[in-house]
Amino acid sequence: MVIKQVLLVLSVTAALALSGCSRQQSDWEKTRATNTTDAYELFLKKYPSGEFSSQAQARVKELYEERDWQKARDTDTLDAYQGFLKQYPEGKWTEEARIRVENFTLASAPPNGTPSNGTPSNGTPASGEAAPTPEAAPPKPAAAMKPATAMKPAVQKPSAAAKTPAAADHASRKSAGSYGVQLGAFKSGADAANHRWAKLDQEYPKLLSGLSPTVSQKKGSSGSLYRLQVANLSEKRASAICKTLKAHKEACVLMRP
């Protein structure tokens, strides 16, 4: 008789346990289908130490980070990204936020007196960049000589191209692809610039097809700045690249000849 009662109690306990597990499983599936912070927090309140509690806590954290990241992207300011990094120093979007913070140095990277090729106005090339090739000095005129005869030399009229050398040079450089784009400026090092290119190349394969980037180092009072650039582009393609990237809130600066 006693054995029967014990077996009955065990059977009832097992049935209740199975019922509880089945209910928790069902509630978890409903929560996952809803997939909101409110749903997960309600589940955790009901099952604070249940079988799926750790998964629910992790998902709540992910959803809050995604929400705050979207806010930072919509605001798109230096303060917004820095605030996000302070709140999520090791999250899913942390690396992207750091890159965007560094890209805000783009506006101040080329000083007013600095040409787009990175050479300061004093003629000294930035560190890591090739020095410009000096132009050959014009030949010195020969000493004046008296004509052997009284005959005047024939005067040749300059060609149209010779009249406007600056315009001809500008047209030649423009057609040869002397424009470029700067896609980022990074304080953390060249690896950050290379990582940025890999990400952009993956997200915009058609836009950046066939291009080879360079990372130039520029030293300043606050340290080195590593600039991600693509040179030797036509004006049309360089403008199209910046237009597309800016439309997706990506950093891009047009580098003119």
C-alpha positions in Angstrom: 0.0 0.0 0.0 2.8 2.4 1.0 4.7 1.5 -2.2 1.6 2.3 -4.3 1.3 5.8 -2.6 4.9 6.5 -3.2 4.6 5.6 -6.8 1.5 7.7 -7.1 3.3 10.7 -5.7 6.3 10.2 -8.0 4.0 9.9 -11.0 2.1 13.1 -10.1 5.4 15.0 -9.5 6.8 13.8 -12.9 3.6 14.8 -14.6 3.7 18.3 -13.1 7.4 18.7 -14.0 6.7 17.7 -17.6 3.7 20.1 -17.7 5.9 22.9 -16.4 8.6 22.2 -18.9 6.1 22.0 -21.7 4.5 25.4 -20.6 8.0 27.0 -20.4 8.9 25.7 -23.8 5.7 27.0 -25.3 6.2 30.4 -23.7 9.7 30.5 -25.0 8.6 29.8 -28.6 6.0 32.5 -28.4 8.6 35.0 -27.0 11.0 34.2 -29.8 8.3 34.7 -32.4 7.4 38.1 -30.9 11.1 39.0 -30.6 10.8 42.3 -28.7 12.5 43.5 -25.5 9.1 43.6 -23.7 8.4 40.0 -24.6 11.8 38.8 -23.4 11.7 40.8 -20.2 8.2 39.4 -19.5 9.5 35.9 -20.0 12.5 36.5 -17.7 10.1 37.8 -15.0 8.1 34.7 -15.3 11.1 32.3 -15.5 14.0 34.1 -13.8 16.1 31.0 -13.6 14.5 28.8 -16.2 16.0 26.7 -18.9 16.0 29.6 -21.5 16.8 32.5 -19.1 20.4 33.0 -20.3 19.3 33.0 -24.0 16.5 35.6 -23.2 19.0 37.8 -21.3 21.4 37.7 -24.2 18.7 38.6 -26.7 17.5 41.5 -24.7 21.0 42.9 -24.7 21.3 42.5 -28.4 18.0 44.2 -29.1 18.8 47.2 -26.9 22.2 47.5 -28.7 20.5 47.4 -32.1 18.0 50.0 -31.0 20.7 52.4 -29.7 22.9 51.8 -32.7 20.1 52.7 -35.0 19.6 55.9 -33.0 23.3 56.7 -33.3 23.2 56.2 -37.1 20.1 58.3 -37.5 21.7 61.1 -35.5 25.0 60.6 -37.2 27.2 62.9 -35.0 30.5 62.4 -33.3 28.8 62.7 -29.9 26.2 60.1 -30.8 28.8 57.5 -31.8 31.0 58.3 -28.8 28.0 57.9 -26.5 27.3 54.5 -28.1 30.8 53.4 -27.5 30.7 54.4 -23.9 27.5 52.3 -23.4 28.6 49.3 -25.5 32.5 49.1 -25.3 32.4 45.5 -26.5 29.3 45.0 -28.6 28.3 43.8 -32.0 28.6 47.3 -33.5 31.5 48.5 -31.4 34.1 48.3 -34.2 31.8 50.1 -36.7 31.2 52.8 -34.2 34.9 53.3 -33.7 35.4 53.6 -37.4 32.7 56.2 -37.7 34.2 58.2 -34.8 37.6 58.2 -36.6 36.0 59.1 -39.9 34.8 62.4 -38.3 38.4 63.5 -38.6 38.0 63.6 -42.4 36.6 67.1 -42.1 39.8 68.3 -40.4 42.3 66.0 -42.0 43.3 68.1 -45.0 44.0 71.6 -43.7 42.9 74.7 -45.7 46.4 75.1 -47.1 46.9 71.5 -47.9 46.4 70.2 -51.5 44.3 67.1 -52.0 47.4 65.0 -52.6 48.4 65.4 -48.9 51.4 67.7 -49.5 51.4 70.7 -47.1 51.5 74.2 -48.5 55.2 74.5 -47.5 56.1 71.8 -50.0 57.1 69.2 -47.5 55.4 65.9 -48.2 53.4 64.2 -45.4 55.1 61.2 -43.8 54.4 58.0 -45.8 53.6 59.9 -49.0 55.8 60.2 -52.0 57.5 63.5 -52.6 56.3 65.3 -55.7 58.6 65.0 -58.7 60.3 68.4 -59.3 59.8 70.0 -62.7 62.8 70.5 -64.8 64.1 74.1 -64.6 63.8 76.0 -67.9 67.1 76.4 -69.8 69.0 79.6 -69.2 69.0 81.9 -72.2 72.3 82.0 -74.2 74.3 85.2 -74.1 73.1 87.8 -76.5 74.9 87.8 -79.9 74.9 90.4 -82.5 73.4 89.3 -85.8 75.9 88.6 -88.5 73.8 90.3 -91.1 71.2 93.0 -91.0 68.5 90.5 -92.0 65.7 90.2 -89.4 64.8 86.7 -88.2 61.4 85.3 -89.1 58.9 85.5 -86.3 56.8 82.4 -85.7 53.3 82.7 -84.4 52.6 80.6 -81.3 50.1 77.8 -81.7 46.8 77.8 -79.9 48.1 75.1 -77.5 51.1 77.2 -76.6 48.9 80.2 -75.8 47.1 78.4 -73.0 49.5 75.8 -71.4 47.6 75.8 -68.1 44.3 75.0 -69.8 45.9 72.3 -71.9 47.6 70.7 -68.8 44.4 70.8 -66.8 42.5 69.1 -69.6 45.2 66.5 -70.0 45.2 65.7 -66.2 41.4 65.6 -66.1 41.1 63.1 -68.9 44.0 60.9 -67.5 42.1 60.3 -64.3 43.7 62.7 -61.8 40.8 62.7 -59.3 40.5 60.6 -56.2 38.4 59.9 -53.2 39.2 59.6 -49.5 37.2 57.0 -47.7 38.4 57.4 -44.1 41.0 58.9 -41.8 42.0 56.7 -38.9 44.1 57.4 -35.8 44.4 53.8 -34.7 46.6 52.7 -37.5 46.8 51.3 -41.1 45.0 48.1 -40.0 41.8 50.1 -39.3 42.0 51.7 -42.8 42.5 48.2 -44.4 39.7 46.8 -42.4 37.5 49.7 -43.6 38.3 49.0 -47.2 37.5 45.3 -46.9 34.1 46.2 -45.5 33.3 48.8 -48.1 34.5 46.4 -50.9 32.2 43.7 -49.6 29.2 46.0 -49.3 29.7 47.9 -52.6 31.5 45.4 -54.9 30.1 47.0 -58.2 30.8 50.6 -57.1 34.5 49.9 -56.1 35.2 47.2 -58.8 38.7 47.2 -60.1 40.0 49.9 -57.6 43.2 49.6 -55.6 43.3 51.7 -52.4 46.3 53.2 -50.7 46.8 54.1 -47.1 48.9 57.3 -46.6 50.2 58.3 -43.2 50.2 62.0 -42.2 51.8 63.2 -39.0 50.4 66.0 -37.0 50.5 67.6 -33.6 48.0 65.1 -32.2 49.7 62.0 -33.8 49.6 60.2 -37.0 46.5 60.0 -39.2 46.1 57.1 -41.7 44.1 58.1 -44.7 42.3 55.6 -46.9 42.4 56.9 -50.5 41.8 55.8 -54.1 43.6 57.8 -56.8 43.7 57.9 -60.6 40.0 58.2 -61.1 38.0 60.2 -63.6 36.0 63.1 -62.3 32.8 61.3 -63.2 33.6 58.1 -61.3 35.0 59.8 -58.3 31.9 61.9 -58.0 29.7 58.9 -58.4 31.5 57.0 -55.7 31.1 59.8 -53.2 27.5 60.4 -54.1 26.6 56.7 -53.6 28.5 56.3 -50.3 27.2 59.6 -48.8 23.6 58.5 -49.7 24.3 55.5 -47.4 25.9 57.7 -44.7 29.4 56.5 -45.4 32.3 58.9 -45.3 33.7 60.1 -48.6 35.7 63.2 -49.7 36.4 64.1 -53.3 40.1 64.7 -54.1 40.5 67.2 -56.9 43.6 67.6 -59.1 
